Amino acid sequence: MKGLTLTEILVKRGTFPYFRMSAPERALWLTKVISGGSAAIIKTITGSAPLTLTNAVHHAIRSLTQTGKCTQSTTPTPDAPVDIVCNNGALRFSANMANVNEQTAKVGWYISAQGQELESPYNWIYNAYIPVEPNTKYTLSMSAPVYYVTISEYVGEGSGFYRRNAGTTGGNTSLTITTGTNTHYIRFGANLISTDITLADVLAINWMLNEGDTAIPYAPYVVGGVYADGTPETLTITDEDSNTQTASVVNLFAVGDYKDEQEIISGLVNRKIGLYVFTGTEEFIAGNYGWITEAVQNQAAGSYAAICTHFAGTASSPQSSNNGVRVYRTTGGVGRIYFAVNATYTTKEAFQAFLAAQYAAGNPVIVVYPLAEPYTEQTTAHALRTTEGTNTVSVTSNVDPVTLEVKYKAKAEAA
């Protein structure tokens, strides 16, 4: 037997008036039938989490946007830096250039003094080529002593083997080299315990490769260097029956009215905030009350009280705040960061040495500032839904409050 047509269905339901309705009336009528007798609307709720979504229908959430936030517990000074905290935790910097994982660890091989890759069950090689600068010191360190360790230098990526540098036999915890004049890449490898090893043995050791002649405390490899150290934020949708859906949220930052935004459903992030990590290699010029760098040129027009780990932000002329930092653009459009520190660091060289020492200690000066040109990036998308009735959107975050905007389908009575 053939299936019923829409007309036959309407006849059986006694809904002949349907055919006397205008097109808009028909659309409204069908919406009411589908949504249980009441028209569904798109409702927008904005505020601090948790948010209550009332009179929801069972439907995919249209959008769920979280804005960024940064906090500091006290005012920082050069001698008493203060963590910058975002939704996922305190900002940290990793100078680790080595990303040791299942893909980069080539177990059962070593690099000979002539640059050949040869088999050996005792050894492993870091398979990727790490970009470096010529005539520069680099230090490889390990969380456990290894029997033998080497660092090989290359002119090109995958070609132009130059030389292999080796540690002593037995008990190596670090190896420092100075790259050659034409060295642009390095790789390293090790004989762990002079017996057969596995990938698990390699990954059980923390491998740290950093610029400089001193091994600094281990930090995980991070693209871009900056990461959040805390309990990762969890965003949760809870319905009336206590059923939950969760989503992750990337690091989101803010300076004044400039705030990053992540639309959780699509995964699209609108970046309005930049971060700069000072190494001490930046060039500085003298200001009336401190030292100015033009190393950053993508800050927004205007003058801003930047958020900084070691200095107090000020949007006004920095002489009013010793040990303050101001991010601004000149009338000619030149981007500058002004540190009002000459009472503490009377010479440019002294200030550069301070920045370099903080960087080498793994606690660099970080400045958070508004961007001149926002950009977008794609992160993980999350398919979240409301169920009929009341739903709650809550977050577990390292900053409070967290601002959200939710667009969802609700019954017309919720208007």
N, C-alpha and C positions, 0 to 999 in steps of 0.2 A: 504494500500500500504506500502510495506516495505521501511525502510529508505535507503538512499543512502550510498554506501560504500565510503571509502576514494578514491578508484580508480575512481568511477563514478563522485565524486565531482571534481577530478582533470581533468577528461575528459571534463566535462561541462565547466570548467574554461580555457580549452585549455592549460593545463600545462603538456603536455606529456614529455617535456624535463626533468621533475622531475625524470623520471625513468632512464634517462641516467646520472644522477648525482651520484657522490660518496657519501658515508654515511655522511662525514663532510659537503659536499655541501648541501645535503638535510637538515641537521640540521640548517645550516645557513639560507637557504631559508625559512624554517618554522618559524624561529625566526623573520625574517623580516616581514613575513605575519602577525604574531601575534602582533608585536610591531609597525605595521603601516608602514612597508616598510623599516625600518632600524634596524640593529642588535642592541640588547640591551647589554650593558656591565655593569659590576660592577665598579662604580667609588667611590674613597675614597677622602674625603675632610677633612682636619685637620686645626684647627686654633682657634682663639678667636671668641666667639659668638658676633654678629650673623653671621651664615654661609649661603651662597647662594648655593643652589643645582640647577644647570642649566641643561636644556634638560632632565629633569626627565621623566620617563614613569610612568604610573599608576601602582604602585606595592608596596608591603610591604617593608619598610626599612630593610636592612639586619642587620645593627648594628648601635647603636648610643651610644658612650662612652663619659662620662664626667669625668675629673680628678679633684682631690681635691685641695683646696687652703685654706690657713689660713693667716689672716692679723692682725696686731695690729697698732693702730693709732700713738702710741709713744712708747718709751722704758720704760718698767715697772720698778718699784722699790718696795721694801717692803711697803713703806708708800704710794705709789701711784700706785696700781695695774692697769693693762690695760687689757681690754677685748680681748680675743682671738675670732676672728670672722671667721666663716666658711660660706658656701653657704646659710645656713638656718638661720644664725644669730649668736649672741654672745653666747659663751659657758657659761652655768650656771650649778650649781650643786644643786640637790635636795636631802636633807637628809631625805625626807619624807618616812617613812616606811609603811604608810597606803595608800592602793589603794582603796579608797571608790568609789564604782560604783554600777551599777544595780545588778551585780552578787555577790558582797561581802556584800551588805547591806541587812540584814535579818530583815525586818520591822514587828513589832507586837510581838516581843519576848524580853526577858531579861535573864541574867544569875544571878541566885540566889547566896546568900552567900555560899551555899553548892555546887555550880557548876552546878546546874540543869538549863536547858533551859526551861523557862516557858512563856506562852502566856501573852501578855499585849499590848493593843492598843496604850499605851503611849510611848513605848520603841522601840529600835532597837539594833541589835547586829552586829558587824563586824564579818562576818561568817568565814573568813579565819584565819589560825593560823600564827602569825608573828614570825619568828625566832629571838631570842634575846640571849644575853650572861648572865650567872649567875652573881650575885653580881654587877649589873650595873644599873645606873640610866637611866630612860627613862621618857620623858615628852610628854603628849598628850595635844594639844591645839586646840581651836575652834575659828572660826571667829565671832561667836555670843554666848552669854551666854546660857547655858543649865541648866535645873532644877536639873539634877542628872547625874553623870558620874561614870563609873567603869572601872577598868582594871583587868582582870583575868589572873592568871599565871598557866602554865601547865608544867609538866615534859616532856611530849611527845606531838607530833602532834596529836590532837584529843583524848588524854588520859592523865591520871595522873593529874587531877585538883589539884592545890596546895592551892590557896587562891584568894579571890577577894579583891581588893583595891577600896575604894569608896571616892568620894569627899564629899563636904558639900551639904546641901539641898538648892538649889536656887543659881543662878548666877555664875555657874562654867564656867570659861574660860580656865582652864588648870588643869592638874593633873599629879604630878610627883611621881614615885615609884622607889624603889630599888629592883630589882629582887632577889629572893631567891637563895640559894646555888645550888639548883638543877633545877632552872627554865630555860627552853629552848624555850618556846613559850608563847606569850601573845595574848589576844583578848580584845576588849573593847566594850562598849555599853553605851547608854545614854537614859534618859528620857528627851525629848527636852523641852516641855512646860507644862507637866503634864496634857495633854489632847491628844485626838487621833491625830496620825501623819500619814503622807504618805511618800512614797519614795522621792517625790519632796521636802518635808521638810528636809529630811536628806541630800540630794544632794545640797541644797541651802546653806549649811554650809561648809566652808573649814576646813577639819580635818587634823591636822599635828601631826605626831608621830616622834619624833627624840630622838637620844641618848643624854644623859646629863640632868642636872637638870634645864635647862633654855629653855623656849619656844623660838624657833627661827622663823623668818618670814616665812609665808606660802610659799611653793613651791609645784608644782604638783608632784605626784608620777611618777617616771621614772625608768624603768629597767636600772640598771647600774649607775643611779644617774645623769649622765651628759646629758644635753639637750641643744638645740639651741633656743635662745630667739630672734626671729625676724620674718620677713615676710617669710613664707615658699617659697622656690624657686619654680618657675613654668617654665617648658620648653615647648616651643610652636612651632608647625609646621604650617606655613601659606602658602597657595597656592596663585596663581595669582588672584583668585576671593575672596581673604580675608577669605576663610574658614580656620578654625583653629582646631588643635588637641593639647591637652595638656598632660603633664606627670609630676609627682612629682619626686623629687630627694632626696635621703637620705642625712644625714650629711656626707660630704666628707672632709678629712683633708690632710695636706701635711707638711712635714719638709724637706727642701732642695729638693733633687732629689727624695725623697720617697713620693709617692702620692697615695692616695686611688683612685680607679676607679669604676664607676658604669656603666654597660652596660644596658642602659635603656630598650631596647627591651626585653631582657631575664629576667631582674631584678637581674642579678648576680652582686655582689659587691666583688671586690678584696681589702681586707683590708691590707694595708701596714703600717698603723699608729696606735700607741697605746696611750692611755690617762691614766694618774695616778693622783688620787686625794689624797693629803696628809691630814692626820688626826692629826698628832702630836704623834701618837703612834708608829711610825717607829723607829727602832734602828739606831743609828748613830755612826760612828767612826770619830776620828779627822783626818783631812788632814792638810797640811801646811797652808792653808789659809781659812779653813772653815770646813764644816761637810759633811761627806759622808755616804750615805745609800746604802745598797744592797737589798732594798725591791723590786726592779724591776729587773727581770732577763731575760726578753724577748726582750731586745733592740738589735738592729743590731750591728754587729761587727764594730769597728771604733770609732770615736769621733765626736759628733754632737752638734751643737748649738740648743739645744731644745727650743721649744716655750713655754713660761711660763707666767702665769698671774702676778707674783710678782717679777720675776728676769729676767735679760737680758741673753739671750742664748749666749754661747761662745763655740766654738769647740776646742779652744786651751787651754793651761794650765790656769786654772781659776784665778790665782793670777793677771793676766793682766786685770781682770775686776771684781772689787769688786762688791758685790751683783749680781754676775753672776751665771749661772747654766750650767753645762756641763753633757751630757749623754755619757757614753763610756763603753768599755770593757777593762779590764786589759789584759796584755800579757798572763795571765793564764786563760782568758776567763770568768772572773767574771764581771757581770754587775753592774755598779755603777752610781749613780747620785750625783754629787759633787756641793754643794752650797758654793761659795766663799763669806762667810758672817761674818767671825770672827771679822771684824772691827765693825760690828753692833751687832752681837750676840756672845759674848765672851765665852759662855759656851754652851755645848750641851743642857743642860736643858732649857736655855733661848731660844734657837732656837726651841726646841720642843714645848715650851709654846706658841711661836709665831704661829707655824703651827696649834696648837690646837685651839687657839683663832680665827684664820681666819676660820677654819672649823666650829667652834661653831657659828660664825656670819653668816654662810651661804655663805661665800666668800672664799672658800678654795684655797690653792695653787694648781694649775693644771699644769701638765707638759705634753706636747705633744711630742712624740718621735718616731723614726722609729723602726719597729718591726724586730726581727731576723727571724721570720717565718710568712710570710703573710698567710692569711686564707681567705676563701670565705664565703659569706652568701647570702641567697636567699631573695630578696625583691619583691615587686610587679612588675610583668611584664607589659609592655605597648605595644599594637599592634598599631604602627604608620605607616602611608603610605605616599608616595609621590603621587601627581596627575601630569598629564602631563603638562610639562612646567617648570617654575621656582618656587621653594619652598624655604622658608627661615626658618632656625632654630634659634630661639632666646631664651634668658633666662631672667628671672627677679630674680636676686640673690643679696645676701648681700655682696658679694665680686666681684671684677672686675679686670681683665677680667677672664672669664670662658673659659677653653679650652675644645673643643669637637672634636671628630672624627666621621664622618658619612660615612657609606658604603650604597650606594643606587644604584638602576638600572637607567641607563641613555641611551639615544640613542647613537649610535656609533659616531656620529658627535661631541659628547661632549668630546671625548678622547683627 
